Amino acid sequence: MFFKNISGKVDVKNRLVATVEKGRIPHAQIFLGKEGSGNLAMALAFASYIMCENKKDGDSCGQCNQCSKSHKYIHPDIHFSFPVVKYGDKKREHISSDDFLPKWRQILHSNPYMGTGEWLEHIDADDKLPNINVKECNDIMHKLNMMSYESENKILIMWLPEYLGAEGNRLLKLIEEPTDNTFIILVAENQDLILQTILSRCQLIKIPDFENLEISLYLNEHLNIPTDKALQIANLSDGNINLAINIGKNEASDYSEMLISWLRVAFKSDPVEINKWINTLSNLSKDEQKNFFEYGLHFFRQFNFRNLTKSDLVSLTQKELETATKMASIIDISKSEKIVALLNEAIDCVGRNINVKIMLFADTLAIGEVIRKK
């Protein structure tokens, strides 16, 4: 993983690079950021940079012997720890991250911004509860107390230390007094769920959320999503690039066009046109339907904010701004709030497995009545 592959976050990257260049890398750090903030990707890039033999322009070279392994997540001196579940015929207490390393490397190559849900689905966790157990802690101590294989450095990247129970206290001495050139990076999402004894012994590095423009550029470059659609998805994702990636991979619909079409059909309230529109939406997956309604909520929130502040500094594309301007003459804030209430109900109904077509027909008539009311 390269730093350059992570959009933005220049201040964090510069800070990490400086610690390496000055030889002042903290022995234990927590990369704290919400899901989709890129905190795991940042840890992977930082580990590669530490190991690199030919650092260039504040990044790993990607070509030296160390990089050839670290970028494939197979470096013998970079150790990984993460929450796992029972696997195969082994007892749970005998299972550790090592049993899942092939799956771990596979998912990192496909999406280093993954969330807990993607990981648990990837390892077929079903309803099993993941954790980082006693064996894992003992394995970590054993690995980091051994001599390094190829590099002068040893690195542990532990993803989601929140899943450490009280057994995490076994690592306190290692965290406080590691062997020479040993660096521990804990990648966390919720500071409140980390053992206080561990938290107090680590330097905290806060990883900010992605900006909408950074997410839209990523979607455009890596998933070939058109700019307007990428911006719509970025606005929906609320700084979570993993959510944006998942939406981008599964959907190609233009939410803006769909919303405008719905409002037009609702205004006319022609049963034939309503049914035609409903058939289009009902052919989408439940996730796509939910995301469409989420988009509607986002649009009307921005629409109301714009009408209240008389400012165009809102999270809308140029096309959406033009739509909002036209809508302002027939939909005021009071009407918008009623539409938002219906959208919230729709999201709840989709999650409860009700008949979507009946719900959409009723909601379309209700929205039409709201729009036409003087």
SEVOKOL-780047 format. One record per residue (C-alpha): residue number from 1; residue in three letters; x, y, z. Coordinates in nm, 4 decimals. Layout:
    nr   rest          X          Y          Z
   NUM    ALA          X          Y          Z
...
END
This chain:
    nr   rest          X          Y          Z
     1    MET     0.0000     0.0000     0.0000
     2    PHE     0.1316     0.3433    -0.0939
     3    PHE     0.0510     0.6697     0.0808
     4    LYS    -0.0252     0.8116    -0.2631
     5    ASN    -0.3086     0.5611    -0.3060
     6    ILE    -0.4943     0.7217    -0.0133
     7    SER    -0.6735     1.0393    -0.1136
     8    GLY    -0.6052     1.3536     0.0886
     9    LYS    -0.5009     1.3355     0.4563
    10    VAL    -0.1785     1.5197     0.3769
    11    ASP    -0.1197     1.6349     0.7347
    12    VAL    -0.1404     1.2794     0.8703
    13    LYS     0.0909     1.1438     0.6007
    14    ASN     0.3482     1.4185     0.6585
    15    ARG     0.3396     1.3564     1.0327
    16    LEU     0.3992     0.9829     0.9878
    17    VAL     0.6759     1.0333     0.7323
    18    ALA     0.8488     1.2811     0.9631
    19    THR     0.8601     1.0300     1.2504
    20    VAL     1.0430     0.7840     1.0247
    21    GLU     1.2847     1.0396     0.8806
    22    LYS     1.3730     1.1682     1.2281
    23    GLY     1.4028     0.8185     1.3733
    24    ARG     1.1322     0.8931     1.6278
    25    ILE     0.8634     0.6372     1.5501
    26    PRO     0.6457     0.5803     1.8602
    27    HIS     0.6681     0.2189     1.9714
    28    ALA     0.2896     0.1950     2.0104
    29    GLN     0.0283     0.3958     1.8222
    30    ILE    -0.3470     0.3903     1.7710
    31    PHE    -0.4739     0.4966     1.4291
    32    LEU    -0.8214     0.6111     1.5304
    33    GLY    -1.0856     0.6761     1.2667
    34    LYS    -1.4419     0.5809     1.1843
    35    GLU    -1.5178     0.2935     0.9488
    36    GLY    -1.4281     0.3991     0.5966
    37    SER    -1.1826     0.6664     0.7154
    38    GLY    -0.8882     0.4770     0.5662
    39    ASN    -0.7189     0.4133     0.9012
    40    LEU    -0.6294     0.0541     0.8065
    41    ALA    -0.5014     0.1625     0.4648
    42    MET    -0.2922     0.4298     0.6376
    43    ALA    -0.1410     0.1696     0.8716
    44    LEU    -0.0555    -0.0560     0.5766
    45    ALA     0.1092     0.2315     0.3886
    46    PHE     0.2993     0.3383     0.7009
    47    ALA     0.4287    -0.0152     0.7578
    48    SER     0.5488    -0.0355     0.3971
    49    TYR     0.7218     0.3003     0.4327
    50    ILE     0.9015     0.1940     0.7500
    51    MET     1.0281    -0.1226     0.5807
    52    CYS     1.1207     0.0333     0.2439
    53    GLU     1.4913     0.0349     0.1548
    54    ASN     1.4639     0.3136    -0.1029
    55    LYS     1.2099     0.5694     0.0189
    56    LYS     1.1151     0.8314    -0.2404
    57    ASP     0.9224     1.1567    -0.2066
    58    GLY     0.7615     1.0605     0.1226
    59    ASP     0.6472     0.7168     0.0105
    60    SER     0.7714     0.3600    -0.0257
    61    CYS     0.9378     0.2804    -0.3571
    62    GLY     0.7338    -0.0304    -0.4305
    63    GLN     1.0308    -0.1998    -0.5980
    64    CYS     1.2869    -0.2988    -0.3347
    65    ASN     1.2970    -0.6428    -0.1735
    66    GLN     1.1087    -0.5183     0.1334
    67    CYS     0.8349    -0.3513    -0.0723
    68    SER     0.7886    -0.6564    -0.2920
    69    LYS     0.6648    -0.8381     0.0193
    70    SER     0.5019    -0.5618     0.2244
    71    HIS     0.2832    -0.4497    -0.0659
    72    LYS     0.1580    -0.8073    -0.1035
    73    TYR     0.1032    -0.8350     0.2748
    74    ILE     0.3428    -1.1306     0.2992
    75    HIS     0.6406    -0.9618     0.4702
    76    PRO     0.7639    -1.2001     0.7438
    77    ASP     0.8324    -0.9086     0.9795
    78    ILE     0.4910    -0.7431     0.9429
    79    HIS     0.2450    -0.9346     1.1590
    80    PHE    -0.1317    -0.9012     1.1473
    81    SER    -0.3929    -0.9510     1.4151
    82    PHE    -0.7683    -0.9125     1.3708
    83    PRO    -1.1010    -1.0450     1.5052
    84    VAL    -1.1851    -1.4008     1.3960
    85    VAL    -1.4423    -1.6706     1.4687
    86    LYS    -1.4424    -2.0491     1.5011
    87    TYR    -1.2886    -2.2129     1.1956
    88    GLY    -1.3146    -2.5715     1.0735
    89    ASP    -1.2858    -2.8487     1.3292
    90    LYS    -1.0637    -2.6550     1.5677
    91    LYS    -1.1874    -2.5379     1.9056
    92    ARG    -1.2307    -2.1607     1.9229
    93    GLU    -0.9573    -2.1242     2.1851
    94    HIS    -0.7097    -2.2841     1.9434
    95    ILE    -0.7842    -2.0458     1.6565
    96    SER    -0.5924    -1.7252     1.5767
    97    SER    -0.5455    -1.4780     1.2922
    98    ASP    -0.2890    -1.7086     1.1310
    99    ASP    -0.5729    -1.9447     1.0331
   100    PHE    -0.7315    -1.6647     0.8298
   101    LEU    -0.4257    -1.5013     0.6704
   102    PRO    -0.5051    -1.6119     0.3104
   103    LYS    -0.8549    -1.4604     0.3400
   104    TRP    -0.7095    -1.1502     0.5064
   105    ARG    -0.4624    -1.0896     0.2228
   106    GLN    -0.7337    -1.1516    -0.0331
   107    ILE    -0.9707    -0.8901     0.1066
   108    LEU    -0.6927    -0.6338     0.1594
   109    HIS    -0.6050    -0.6569    -0.2097
   110    SER    -0.9678    -0.6043    -0.3093
   111    ASN    -1.0647    -0.3365    -0.0547
   112    PRO    -0.8232    -0.2026     0.2121
   113    TYR    -1.1044     0.0302     0.3260
   114    MET    -1.3292    -0.2596     0.4315
   115    GLY    -1.5560    -0.2508     0.7338
   116    THR    -1.6314    -0.5139     0.9944
   117    GLY    -1.9358    -0.6343     0.8032
   118    GLU    -1.7381    -0.7112     0.4878
   119    TRP    -1.4732    -0.8977     0.6861
   120    LEU    -1.7224    -1.1132     0.8769
   121    GLU    -1.9047    -1.1954     0.5558
   122    HIS    -1.5734    -1.2799     0.3876
   123    ILE    -1.4867    -1.5368     0.6569
   124    ASP    -1.8422    -1.6788     0.6690
   125    ALA    -1.8878    -1.5750     1.0307
   126    ASP    -2.2684    -1.6085     1.0121
   127    ASP    -2.3977    -1.5404     1.3644
   128    LYS    -2.0693    -1.6239     1.5396
   129    LEU    -1.9256    -1.3487     1.7576
   130    PRO    -1.5694    -1.2450     1.6613
   131    ASN    -1.2962    -1.1654     1.9098
   132    ILE    -0.9197    -1.1582     1.9638
   133    ASN    -0.8528    -1.4379     2.2097
   134    VAL    -0.5862    -1.5535     2.4571
   135    LYS    -0.4025    -1.7648     2.1998
   136    GLU    -0.3807    -1.4637     1.9710
   137    CYS    -0.2239    -1.2524     2.2476
   138    ASN     0.0254    -1.5270     2.3290
   139    ASP     0.1124    -1.5641     1.9599
   140    ILE     0.1720    -1.1894     1.9314
   141    MET     0.4101    -1.1891     2.2271
   142    HIS     0.5968    -1.4874     2.0835
   143    LYS     0.6323    -1.3324     1.7355
   144    LEU     0.7449    -0.9904     1.8542
   145    ASN     0.9957    -1.1309     2.1024
   146    MET     1.1696    -1.3320     1.8299
   147    MET     1.4431    -1.1908     1.6089
   148    SER     1.3308    -1.0341     1.2809
   149    TYR     1.3706    -1.2359     0.9601
   150    GLU     1.4624    -0.9881     0.6856
   151    SER     1.4336    -0.6362     0.8199
   152    GLU     1.5817    -0.4643     1.1212
   153    ASN     1.2228    -0.3722     1.2143
   154    LYS     0.9233    -0.5720     1.3330
   155    ILE     0.5693    -0.4405     1.3025
   156    LEU     0.2363    -0.5560     1.4407
   157    ILE    -0.0821    -0.4206     1.2825
   158    MET    -0.3826    -0.5082     1.4969
   159    TRP    -0.7121    -0.4227     1.3312
   160    LEU    -0.9973    -0.3469     1.5735
   161    PRO    -0.8402    -0.3806     1.9207
   162    GLU    -1.1935    -0.3143     2.0461
   163    TYR    -1.2410    -0.6919     2.0147
   164    LEU    -0.9757    -0.7576     2.2780
   165    GLY    -1.1328    -0.8665     2.6032
   166    ALA    -0.9599    -0.8488     2.9394
   167    GLU    -0.6977    -1.0850     2.7972
   168    GLY    -0.5605    -0.7790     2.6176
   169    ASN    -0.3884    -0.6927     2.9445
   170    ARG    -0.1418    -0.9701     2.8599
   171    LEU     0.0020    -0.7327     2.5981
   172    LEU     0.0658    -0.4431     2.8361
   173    LYS     0.4309    -0.5209     2.9053
   174    LEU     0.4974    -0.5713     2.5340
   175    ILE     0.3289    -0.2407     2.4482
   176    GLU     0.5094    -0.0537     2.7236
   177    GLU     0.8533    -0.2098     2.6751
   178    PRO     0.8780    -0.3671     2.3284
   179    THR     1.2002    -0.5146     2.1959
   180    ASP     1.4248    -0.2873     1.9875
   181    ASN     1.2847    -0.1685     1.6525
   182    THR     0.9441    -0.3163     1.7274
   183    PHE     0.6411    -0.1045     1.6387
   184    ILE     0.2804    -0.1748     1.7321
   185    ILE     0.0002    -0.0117     1.5328
   186    LEU    -0.3549    -0.0560     1.6609
   187    VAL    -0.6203     0.0381     1.4054
   188    ALA    -0.9379     0.1338     1.5905
   189    GLU    -1.2797     0.2841     1.5260
   190    ASN    -1.4199     0.3365     1.8759
   191    GLN    -1.1890     0.4744     2.1438
   192    ASP    -1.4406     0.4005     2.4198
   193    LEU    -1.4218     0.0247     2.3564
   194    ILE    -1.0437    -0.0024     2.3877
   195    LEU    -0.9036    -0.1223     2.7200
   196    GLN    -0.8013     0.1879     2.9141
   197    THR    -0.4771     0.0205     3.0165
   198    ILE    -0.3841    -0.0148     2.6482
   199    LEU    -0.5144     0.3269     2.5469
   200    SER    -0.2970     0.5032     2.8047
   201    ARG     0.0195     0.3390     2.6692
   202    CYS    -0.0257     0.4362     2.3034
   203    GLN     0.0147     0.7550     2.1039
   204    LEU    -0.3127     0.8527     1.9392
   205    ILE    -0.3188     0.9387     1.5673
   206    LYS    -0.6602     1.0618     1.4579
   207    ILE    -0.7518     0.9772     1.0990
   208    PRO    -1.0129     1.2235     0.9640
   209    ASP    -1.3043     1.1268     0.7421
   210    PHE    -1.2627     1.1612     0.3689
   211    GLU    -1.3885     1.4761     0.1995
   212    ASN    -1.6703     1.4267    -0.0517
   213    LEU    -1.4488     1.5414    -0.3392
   214    GLU    -1.1805     1.2870    -0.2412
   215    ILE    -1.4365     1.0081    -0.2417
   216    SER    -1.5870     1.1128    -0.5748
   217    LEU    -1.2414     1.1256    -0.7356
   218    TYR    -1.1653     0.7765    -0.6044
   219    LEU    -1.4933     0.6410    -0.7442
   220    ASN    -1.4280     0.8106    -1.0752
   221    GLU    -1.0708     0.6834    -1.1079
   222    HIS    -1.1029     0.3325    -0.9604
   223    LEU    -1.4622     0.2341    -1.0422
   224    ASN    -1.5084     0.4445    -1.3578
   225    ILE    -1.8228     0.6042    -1.2148
   226    PRO    -1.9263     0.9257    -1.3949
   227    THR    -1.8494     1.2450    -1.2052
   228    ASP    -2.2090     1.3467    -1.1256
   229    LYS    -2.2992     0.9986    -1.0018
   230    ALA    -1.9745     0.9783    -0.8026
   231    LEU    -2.0598     1.3069    -0.6300
   232    GLN    -2.4092     1.1803    -0.5461
   233    ILE    -2.2613     0.8687    -0.3868
   234    ALA    -1.9958     1.0710    -0.2034
   235    ASN    -2.2627     1.2999    -0.0587
   236    LEU    -2.4551     0.9945     0.0622
   237    SER    -2.1545     0.8235     0.2189
   238    ASP    -2.0861     1.0887     0.4853
   239    GLY    -1.7073     1.0544     0.4646
   240    ASN    -1.7142     0.6713     0.4643
   241    ILE    -1.5235     0.5610     0.1537
   242    ASN    -1.6080     0.1950     0.2187
   243    LEU    -1.9793     0.2718     0.2039
   244    ALA    -1.9221     0.4732    -0.1137
   245    ILE    -1.7329     0.1829    -0.2745
   246    ASN    -2.0105    -0.0619    -0.1898
   247    ILE    -2.2792     0.1671    -0.3296
   248    GLY    -2.0697     0.2367    -0.6385
   249    LYS    -2.0097    -0.1312    -0.7126
   250    ASN    -2.3734    -0.2300    -0.6802
   251    GLU    -2.5568     0.0564    -0.8401
   252    ALA    -2.5587     0.2424    -1.1671
   253    SER    -2.8854     0.4353    -1.1251
   254    ASP    -2.8925     0.8137    -1.1388
   255    TYR    -3.0704     0.8948    -0.8130
   256    SER    -3.1226     1.2554    -0.9143
   257    GLU    -3.3150     1.1588    -1.2284
   258    MET    -3.5107     0.8960    -1.0345
   259    LEU    -3.6133     1.1482    -0.7686
   260    ILE    -3.7221     1.4103    -1.0214
   261    SER    -3.9145     1.1449    -1.2125
   262    TRP    -4.0896     1.0362    -0.8933
   263    LEU    -4.1911     1.3911    -0.8021
   264    ARG    -4.3283     1.4498    -1.1526
   265    VAL    -4.5286     1.1273    -1.1452
   266    ALA    -4.6526     1.2107    -0.7952
   267    PHE    -4.7638     1.5588    -0.9056
   268    LYS    -4.9680     1.4143    -1.1948
   269    SER    -5.0966     1.1236    -0.9856
   270    ASP    -5.1823     0.9251    -1.2964
   271    PRO    -5.2251     0.5594    -1.1815
   272    VAL    -5.0764     0.4213    -1.5053
   273    GLU    -4.7636     0.6356    -1.4760
   274    ILE    -4.7352     0.5613    -1.1047
   275    ASN    -4.7404     0.1863    -1.1665
   276    LYS    -4.4829     0.2207    -1.4439
   277    TRP    -4.2473     0.4124    -1.2120
   278    ILE    -4.3077     0.1678    -0.9253
   279    ASN    -4.2137    -0.1269    -1.1475
   280    THR    -3.8837     0.0432    -1.2258
   281    LEU    -3.7956     0.0949    -0.8596
   282    SER    -3.9222    -0.2441    -0.7419
   283    ASN    -3.6797    -0.4136    -0.9828
   284    LEU    -3.3905    -0.2740    -0.7782
   285    SER    -3.2443    -0.4657    -0.4852
   286    LYS    -3.3525    -0.3735    -0.1329
   287    ASP    -3.0174    -0.2070    -0.0698
   288    GLU    -3.0589     0.0001    -0.3855
   289    GLN    -3.4127     0.0978    -0.2865
   290    LYS    -3.2968     0.1996     0.0595
   291    ASN    -3.0093     0.4026    -0.0833
   292    PHE    -3.2492     0.5798    -0.3195
   293    PHE    -3.4661     0.6878    -0.0266
   294    GLU    -3.1511     0.7869     0.1656
   295    TYR    -3.0553     0.9994    -0.1326
   296    GLY    -3.3975     1.1636    -0.1229
   297    LEU    -3.3440     1.2497     0.2446
   298    HIS    -3.0013     1.3931     0.1680
   299    PHE    -3.1379     1.6012    -0.1211
   300    PHE    -3.4238     1.7527     0.0781
   301    ARG    -3.2015     1.8271     0.3779
   302    GLN    -2.9680     2.0207     0.1499
   303    PHE    -3.2689     2.1747    -0.0267
   304    ASN    -3.4055     2.3052     0.3044
   305    PHE    -3.0656     2.4300     0.4186
   306    ARG    -3.0241     2.6194     0.0912
   307    ASN    -3.3705     2.7769     0.1196
   308    LEU    -3.3072     2.8832     0.4798
   309    THR    -2.9566     3.0237     0.4266
   310    LYS    -2.9955     3.1468     0.0669
   311    SER    -2.6528     2.9975     0.0037
   312    ASP    -2.5302     2.7585    -0.2667
   313    LEU    -2.2617     2.6178    -0.0321
   314    VAL    -2.4417     2.2857    -0.0020
   315    SER    -2.3511     1.9227    -0.0796
   316    LEU    -2.5283     1.9119    -0.4144
   317    THR    -2.3958     1.8708    -0.7672
   318    GLN    -2.4494     2.1492    -1.0205
   319    LYS    -2.7312     1.9488    -1.1756
   320    GLU    -2.8942     1.9026    -0.8346
   321    LEU    -2.8581     2.2749    -0.7607
   322    GLU    -3.0439     2.3559    -1.0813
   323    THR    -3.3170     2.1104    -0.9832
   324    ALA    -3.3391     2.2626    -0.6344
   325    THR    -3.3787     2.6109    -0.7856
   326    LYS    -3.6698     2.4985    -1.0030
   327    MET    -3.8351     2.3087    -0.7182
   328    ALA    -3.8231     2.6070    -0.4809
   329    SER    -4.1158     2.7701    -0.6610
   330    ILE    -4.3557     2.4819    -0.5872
   331    ILE    -4.2088     2.3062    -0.2800
   332    ASP    -4.1495     2.5136     0.0326
   333    ILE    -3.9852     2.4018     0.3563
   334    SER    -4.3158     2.2894     0.5078
   335    LYS    -4.3926     2.0645     0.2087
   336    SER    -4.0344     1.9386     0.2061
   337    GLU    -4.0596     1.8333     0.5706
   338    LYS    -4.3711     1.6268     0.4938
   339    ILE    -4.1913     1.4551     0.2047
   340    VAL    -3.8936     1.3836     0.4331
   341    ALA    -4.1271     1.2178     0.6848
   342    LEU    -4.2613     0.9906     0.4078
   343    LEU    -3.9068     0.9040     0.2972
   344    ASN    -3.8121     0.8101     0.6533
   345    GLU    -4.1163     0.5822     0.6720
   346    ALA    -4.0192     0.4267     0.3373
   347    ILE    -3.6692     0.3425     0.4642
   348    ASP    -3.8191     0.1789     0.7712
   349    CYS    -4.0688    -0.0189     0.5611
   350    VAL    -3.8020    -0.1513     0.3220
   351    GLY    -3.6137    -0.2851     0.6221
   352    ARG    -3.9274    -0.4581     0.7515
   353    ASN    -3.9919    -0.6636     0.4379
   354    ILE    -4.3346    -0.5209     0.3529
   355    ASN    -4.4926    -0.5092     0.0067
   356    VAL    -4.2882    -0.2340    -0.1571
   357    LYS    -4.5284    -0.1767    -0.4469
   358    ILE    -4.8234    -0.1022    -0.2190
   359    MET    -4.6094     0.1271    -0.0030
   360    LEU    -4.4764     0.3159    -0.3075
   361    PHE    -4.8226     0.3636    -0.4547
   362    ALA    -4.9554     0.5097    -0.1289
   363    ASP    -4.6466     0.7294    -0.0785
   364    THR    -4.6589     0.8575    -0.4362
   365    LEU    -5.0208     0.9656    -0.3952
   366    ALA    -4.9381     1.1285    -0.0597
   367    ILE    -4.6412     1.3196    -0.2061
   368    GLY    -4.8552     1.4355    -0.4975
   369    GLU    -5.1154     1.5696    -0.2567
   370    VAL    -4.8437     1.7538    -0.0608
   371    ILE    -4.6961     1.9134    -0.3751
   372    ARG    -5.0303     2.0258    -0.5209
   373    LYS    -5.1575     2.1775    -0.1957
   374    LYS    -5.1525     2.5579    -0.1999
END
